[in-house]
Amino acid sequence: MNSDEILELWRQRSNQLEISQGFSDTVMNQIIEDERRRSKTAFNLRLLIEFISSSPTATAAVMALGASAGITRAAIVVLSLLAF
């Protein structure tokens, strides 16, 4: 059986599939429901990033947190080197 025959056989079988009434409506309703569920999550990273970028206070707080984490890390490295 060559590839053309296989393709033709597949086409004939796919034409025999029975799709129930309202199938596309059911699928679209499930997609919409899934999108609603995803948008209601407790933690939305995209909204958090938008908030931090739009608020100067939040941006300053994130920068201060990063700086303090960096200083703490450097202090731990220095103290561990001095301990030897």
Order of alpha helices (4+ residues) and beta strands (2+ residues): alpha-alpha-alpha-alpha
